[in-house]
């Protein structure tokens, strides 16, 4: 499959509204929110494309009884409000970095635990492994249904100096993306910043941030090559793997007929292969984009990855496991998923 990329930026919360579709019927229109740039056709951020494909398939396969309206670029609500809104039934669906909800549910920070997941194959195995079943159950109990499991590798865009080895982090102002990622970076000597990926460009442009860790797709979509002189890629080896699922409010899901619930889950599962292939493609594309922009591109090897993992085990992993019994259980289960 060939993937092309184009930098296209798109640009009152309610329970499902009854709206007219393109056909003769009227059906339930699900509101799908995310923070990423909107797409045009097959070009653009694959996460927006995935959401739009989901909406299209839903309308098609339900015969117009269900559909979805995608709100890209935080146009419906702010990024950090999405998970809370889902739990309350005030938002229908979202594709969101699950660790963004770590403030209200510390357990979800396992979705961006440094050096815990080291391959797409390992991440994909979570879904049917004990850790995935336990994680799904936890989120269900909190009012959230995972519709599509999506993992993304990521890297680092840096303004002035590369961030490859742990010793490189000393004195740098870095956005890690989760509490646990920040702990590892702090142990390496960095000052950390907490902000969503769609605010990274401005922070790096002004010098408030020296480097940002985020997914390969976000490194592309938010045009960070324009403010970076170095890129550490997520291709091959990386300590940055994020669970960024398509999720749904359980109260909204439960209110639908069983046939429609099954259809939602069927379509969600069918899009996981696309999400994985697109994420892997972006791991390569991002290097080409940054090289073309004049940035120096760096890759990690096993020895460097192990340095980061050692710090992560002693800091982030240890701290996460001590949070509560759920965190301890999830971490042990995750460590048992083969790499």
Order of alpha helices (4+ residues) and beta strands (2+ residues): beta-beta-alpha-beta-alpha-beta-alpha-alpha-beta-beta-beta-alpha-beta-alpha-beta-alpha-beta-beta-beta-alpha-alpha-alpha-beta-alpha-alpha-alpha
